[in-house]
Amino acid sequence: MIMSTDWNQPYSREKAAYPLEYVVSSKFWPSVRRVDSAYGDRNLMCACIPTTAYAEESEQEVGV
């Protein structure tokens, strides 16, 4: 939006990119990238514990 050639906003592009004075010297533009390129999108990894662990924990609480 800031790089658009058509700007119909009531404020300037500079004000849009740097709304506050201190942002001019400390603006952080996060890089956007896919995780491990397209491979990471197709092969998702979960760092969660296995669902069987939840079942075992639940059984221990109930006393089964």
N, CA, C and O atoms as a DFTB+ gen file, in Angstrom:
256 C
 N C O
     1  1       0.823      -1.183       0.000
     2  2       0.000       0.000       0.000
     3  2       0.868       1.248       0.000
     4  3       0.562       2.211      -0.703
     5  1       1.925       1.246       0.763
     6  2       2.788       2.420       0.804
     7  2       3.494       2.618      -0.532
     8  3       3.764       3.751      -0.929
     9  1       3.792       1.527      -1.223
    10  2       4.490       1.608      -2.500
    11  2       3.543       1.785      -3.678
    12  3       3.994       1.906      -4.817
    13  1       2.271       1.802      -3.429
    14  2       1.292       1.940      -4.503
    15  2       1.466       3.272      -5.226
    16  3       1.792       4.282      -4.603
    17  1       1.249       3.276      -6.529
    18  2       1.351       4.527      -7.284
    19  2       0.122       5.397      -7.072
    20  3       0.189       6.615      -7.239
    21  1      -0.989       4.792      -6.711
    22  2      -2.226       5.520      -6.468
    23  2      -2.392       5.718      -4.960
    24  3      -2.549       4.742      -4.227
    25  1      -2.359       6.967      -4.488
    26  2      -2.460       7.247      -3.057
    27  2      -3.615       8.215      -2.831
    28  3      -3.498       9.404      -3.128
    29  1      -4.722       7.712      -2.308
    30  2      -5.919       8.517      -2.092
    31  2      -6.245       8.691      -0.612
    32  3      -7.413       8.805      -0.240
    33  1      -5.235       8.711       0.214
    34  2      -5.444       8.836       1.653
    35  2      -5.329      10.301       2.083
    36  3      -4.653      11.087       1.420
    37  1      -5.984      10.675       3.187
    38  2      -5.913      12.062       3.647
    39  2      -4.579      12.398       4.337
    40  3      -4.390      13.527       4.791
    41  1      -3.659      11.434       4.419
    42  2      -2.349      11.649       5.015
    43  2      -1.283      11.232       4.012
    44  3      -1.571      10.512       3.057
    45  1      -0.058      11.681       4.228
    46  2       1.024      11.397       3.290
    47  2       1.517       9.961       3.437
    48  3       1.235       9.292       4.431
    49  1       2.245       9.507       2.448
    50  2       2.853       8.167       2.516
    51  2       3.873       8.112       3.642
    52  3       4.002       7.098       4.328
    53  1       4.595       9.207       3.824
    54  2       5.584       9.258       4.896
    55  2       4.911       9.103       6.256
    56  3       5.427       8.395       7.122
    57  1       3.787       9.744       6.451
    58  2       3.049       9.621       7.714
    59  2       2.532       8.190       7.903
    60  3       2.454       7.705       9.032
    61  1       2.183       7.524       6.818
    62  2       1.713       6.139       6.902
    63  2       2.844       5.200       7.325
    64  3       2.634       4.297       8.135
    65  1       4.041       5.413       6.776
    66  2       5.168       4.540       7.087
    67  2       5.789       4.867       8.431
    68  3       6.265       3.977       9.136
    69  1       5.785       6.151       8.788
    70  2       6.409       6.610      10.034
    71  2       5.412       7.479      10.801
    72  3       5.524       8.705      10.776
    73  1       4.444       6.871      11.479
    74  2       3.395       7.642      12.141
    75  2       3.877       8.474      13.337
    76  3       3.262       9.486      13.672
    77  1       4.961       8.057      13.973
    78  2       5.497       8.790      15.119
    79  2       6.947       9.173      14.848
    80  3       7.637       8.499      14.083
    81  1       7.402      10.235      15.461
    82  2       8.742      10.767      15.202
    83  2       9.850       9.747      15.485
    84  3      10.796       9.629      14.706
    85  1       9.737       9.009      16.601
    86  2      10.799       8.067      16.951
    87  2      10.874       6.876      15.994
    88  3      11.900       6.198      15.933
    89  1       9.823       6.622      15.264
    90  2       9.805       5.481      14.344
    91  2      10.740       5.723      13.161
    92  3      11.210       4.765      12.546
    93  1      11.014       6.970      12.835
    94  2      11.884       7.298      11.703
    95  2      13.255       6.658      11.902
    96  3      13.818       6.119      10.949
    97  1      13.801       6.702      13.100
    98  2      15.139       6.152      13.339
    99  2      15.123       4.686      13.766
   100  3      16.165       4.031      13.744
   101  1      13.969       4.164      14.151
   102  2      13.945       2.790      14.660
   103  2      12.887       1.924      13.986
   104  3      12.378       0.989      14.604
   105  1      12.548       2.212      12.746
   106  2      11.536       1.426      12.033
   107  2      12.072       0.030      11.770
   108  3      13.214      -0.133      11.341
   109  1      11.258      -0.964      12.025
   110  2      11.628      -2.353      11.774
   111  2      10.688      -2.922      10.732
   112  3       9.482      -3.015      10.961
   113  1      11.225      -3.295       9.607
   114  2      10.434      -3.906       8.539
   115  2      10.686      -5.415       8.597
   116  3      11.731      -5.876       8.139
   117  1       9.763      -6.181       9.142
   118  2       9.997      -7.625       9.257
   119  2      10.075      -8.285       7.889
   120  3       9.320      -7.957       6.973
   121  1      10.994      -9.209       7.777
   122  2      11.090      -9.954       6.532
   123  2      10.029     -11.048       6.551
   124  3       9.803     -11.693       7.575
   125  1       9.402     -11.240       5.443
   126  2       8.357     -12.247       5.341
   127  2       8.874     -13.319       4.394
   128  3       9.207     -13.047       3.240
   129  1       8.932     -14.521       4.896
   130  2       9.438     -15.621       4.083
   131  2       8.756     -16.895       4.528
   132  3       8.331     -17.025       5.676
   133  1       8.661     -17.799       3.636
   134  2       8.081     -19.091       3.967
   135  2       9.080     -19.893       4.785
   136  3      10.292     -19.733       4.642
   137  1       8.563     -20.741       5.627
   138  2       9.416     -21.606       6.426
   139  2       9.988     -22.676       5.518
   140  3       9.255     -23.496       4.966
   141  1      11.298     -22.661       5.370
   142  2      11.982     -23.653       4.536
   143  2      11.403     -23.681       3.123
   144  3      11.199     -24.751       2.549
   145  1      11.144     -22.514       2.576
   146  2      10.567     -22.358       1.241
   147  2       9.269     -23.155       1.122
   148  3       8.553     -23.315       2.110
   149  1       8.963     -23.645      -0.048
   150  2       7.707     -24.364      -0.262
   151  2       7.705     -25.713       0.457
   152  3       6.637     -26.229       0.785
   153  1       8.880     -26.290       0.706
   154  2       8.953     -27.583       1.391
   155  2       8.300     -27.485       2.765
   156  3       7.551     -28.379       3.157
   157  1       8.574     -26.415       3.497
   158  2       8.016     -26.258       4.829
   159  2       6.508     -26.090       4.823
   160  3       5.838     -26.477       5.781
   161  1       5.962     -25.518       3.753
   162  2       4.513     -25.378       3.645
   163  2       3.835     -26.713       3.389
   164  3       2.729     -26.955       3.872
   165  1       4.491     -27.578       2.634
   166  2       3.886     -28.868       2.288
   167  2       4.128     -29.935       3.348
   168  3       3.367     -30.898       3.437
   169  1       5.168     -29.780       4.145
   170  2       5.551     -30.792       5.134
   171  2       5.586     -30.152       6.518
   172  3       6.656     -29.861       7.052
   173  1       4.428     -29.943       7.079
   174  2       4.335     -29.281       8.368
   175  2       4.843     -30.180       9.482
   176  3       4.652     -31.395       9.449
   177  1       5.483     -29.581      10.458
   178  2       5.997     -30.325      11.601
   179  2       5.306     -29.813      12.853
   180  3       5.123     -28.607      13.018
   181  1       4.932     -30.706      13.716
   182  2       4.305     -30.328      14.974
   183  2       5.274     -30.631      16.109
   184  3       5.855     -31.715      16.173
   185  1       5.440     -29.663      17.002
   186  2       6.325     -29.844      18.141
   187  2       5.539     -30.214      19.392
   188  3       6.064     -30.155      20.504
   189  1       4.299     -30.588      19.207
   190  2       3.440     -30.941      20.337
   191  2       3.759     -32.352      20.834
   192  3       4.367     -33.158      20.130
   193  1       3.334     -32.620      22.056
   194  2       3.478     -33.990      22.551
   195  2       2.425     -34.853      21.861
   196  3       1.399     -34.330      21.425
   197  1       2.650     -36.149      21.751
   198  2       1.674     -37.014      21.080
   199  2       0.335     -37.013      21.811
   200  3       0.287     -36.820      23.026
   201  1      -0.723     -37.223      21.090
   202  2      -2.059     -37.231      21.696
   203  2      -2.216     -38.360      22.700
   204  3      -3.026     -38.253      23.620
   205  1      -1.462     -39.438      22.544
   206  2      -1.537     -40.542      23.507
   207  2      -1.084     -40.091      24.892
   208  3      -1.549     -40.631      25.896
   209  1      -0.191     -39.115      24.963
   210  2       0.260     -38.608      26.259
   211  2      -0.888     -37.935      26.995
   212  3      -0.990     -38.040      28.218
   213  1      -1.746     -37.249      26.263
   214  2      -2.913     -36.637      26.890
   215  2      -3.862     -37.706      27.435
   216  3      -4.432     -37.545      28.514
   217  1      -4.025     -38.777      26.696
   218  2      -4.908     -39.864      27.130
   219  2      -4.356     -40.516      28.398
   220  3      -5.105     -40.808      29.330
   221  1      -3.038     -40.741      28.425
   222  2      -2.417     -41.350      29.595
   223  2      -2.544     -40.439      30.815
   224  3      -2.816     -40.905      31.921
   225  1      -2.344     -39.136      30.603
   226  2      -2.466     -38.176      31.702
   227  2      -3.880     -38.142      32.233
   228  3      -4.091     -38.054      33.442
   229  1      -4.849     -38.211      31.343
   230  2      -6.245     -38.202      31.718
   231  2      -6.597     -39.449      32.520
   232  3      -7.342     -39.363      33.496
   233  1      -6.078     -40.591      32.128
   234  2      -6.348     -41.847      32.842
   235  2      -5.752     -41.813      34.250
   236  3      -6.345     -42.339      35.192
   237  1      -4.579     -41.193      34.390
   238  2      -3.930     -41.098      35.699
   239  2      -4.730     -40.203      36.643
   240  3      -4.821     -40.482      37.838
   241  1      -5.297     -39.153      36.118
   242  2      -6.099     -38.254      36.945
   243  2      -7.367     -38.936      37.450
   244  3      -7.785     -38.725      38.588
   245  1      -7.968     -39.749      36.599
   246  2      -9.217     -40.437      36.930
   247  2      -8.915     -41.646      37.828
   248  3      -9.757     -42.049      38.632
   249  1      -7.732     -42.213      37.691
   250  2      -7.352     -43.371      38.495
   251  2      -7.717     -44.683      37.828
   252  3      -7.979     -45.679      38.501
   253  1      -7.732     -44.680      36.521
   254  2      -8.077     -45.884      35.767
   255  2      -6.880     -46.782      35.650
   256  3      -6.968     -47.851      35.047
